[in-house]
Amino acid sequence: MSIYDKVEEYDDEAVGEIAGHYRALLSLLGEDPSREGLEKTPVRAAKAMAFFTKGYDEDPEQILLSARFREEYRQMVIVKDIELYSLCEHHLLPFYGKVHVAYIPNGYIAGLSKIARVVEAFARRLQVQERLTVQIRDSIQKALQPLGVAVLIEASHMCMQMRGVQKQNSVTTTSAFTGVFLKEMKTREEFISLIK
């Protein structure tokens, strides 16, 4: 195997079953799933959907605990501009944007890449932005027990851009806080100013 070989693992049985549904969908839309351009589309789409929803097989709390370290640092830790790609559970269309996460340690810190992996684990599920925001917050709070957690998501939703109201420049912002970010306005304002 060369360094250029792409390694992807899928549940072949699930991919086969999902591909059958995509084949039927193409037929129902008036297409011929056996024509050259569409012949492999059902399997490609099934594999894509498996990738888009791979977060169901991941445990965000365990991701954080796998790289939790004792440290007496008690200032704000921010990981900002984490790329977000998820699927809206209402239309199965993408929403995408950026996630900003902060926490104030209380004896433990986490490997910085694990914060981004927690975002990914929750984003790779059928989602709504509001729930995603809270899930990220709660997972970090539970695993690290910090003095506070702040999560802010800014995302564009294809279900608003491609269909429905068709507003291409709309951005949805959600936030969720615990601990000192809830109780102390100054701490929350510092977070907001640092992510801008």
Rosetta blueprint (number, residue, H / E / L):
1 M L
2 S L
3 I L
4 Y L
5 D L
6 K L
7 V L
8 E L
9 E L
10 Y L
11 D L
12 D H
13 E H
14 A H
15 V H
16 G H
17 E H
18 I H
19 A H
20 G H
21 H H
22 Y H
23 R H
24 A H
25 L H
26 L H
27 S H
28 L H
29 L L
30 G L
31 E L
32 D L
33 P L
34 S L
35 R L
36 E L
37 G L
38 L L
39 E L
40 K L
41 T H
42 P H
43 V H
44 R H
45 A H
46 A H
47 K H
48 A H
49 M H
50 A H
51 F H
52 F H
53 T L
54 K H
55 G H
56 Y H
57 D H
58 E L
59 D L
60 P H
61 E H
62 Q H
63 I H
64 L H
65 L H
66 S L
67 A L
68 R E
69 F E
70 R E
71 E L
72 E L
73 Y L
74 R L
75 Q L
76 M L
77 V E
78 I E
79 V E
80 K E
81 D E
82 I E
83 E E
84 L E
85 Y E
86 S E
87 L E
88 C E
89 E L
90 H L
91 H L
92 L L
93 L L
94 P E
95 F E
96 Y E
97 G E
98 K E
99 V E
100 H E
101 V E
102 A E
103 Y E
104 I E
105 P L
106 N L
107 G L
108 Y E
109 I E
110 A E
111 G L
112 L H
113 S H
114 K H
115 I H
116 A H
117 R H
118 V H
119 V H
120 E H
121 A H
122 F H
123 A H
124 R L
125 R L
126 L E
127 Q E
128 V L
129 Q H
130 E H
131 R H
132 L H
133 T H
134 V H
135 Q H
136 I H
137 R H
138 D H
139 S H
140 I H
141 Q H
142 K H
143 A H
144 L H
145 Q L
146 P L
147 L L
148 G E
149 V E
150 A E
151 V E
152 L E
153 I E
154 E E
155 A E
156 S E
157 H E
158 M H
159 C H
160 M H
161 Q H
162 M L
163 R L
164 G L
165 V L
166 Q L
167 K L
168 Q L
169 N L
170 S L
171 V L
172 T E
173 T E
174 T E
175 S E
176 A E
177 F E
178 T L
179 G L
180 V H
181 F H
182 L H
183 K H
184 E L
185 M H
186 K H
187 T H
188 R H
189 E H
190 E H
191 F H
192 I H
193 S H
194 L H
195 I H
196 K L
